[in-house]
Amino acid sequence: MGQHSYRGWLTWCEESMRRVRSRMRKGIAMASLFQSLRWVHIAAGSIALILFWIPAIARKGGRTHTRAGWVYVVCMSVLS
């Protein structure tokens, strides 16, 4: 009887460790995703900061003004 409960306890421990390892793998994947999204956010913000001045300086309604303005809008959408 004592050996039977020991085996049950071992099985429980093994299952518990499998669940912990699975959660750790998911946590690592989420951390990697977070890092990637953070760099996309930083890049879009940097581009938006630079592009802000092009439509502000360019002739209103001109080709440069319009294109830079749309790229700025896309970058700001990525930031939000």
Beta strands, then each sheet from edge to edge (+ up, - down):
end
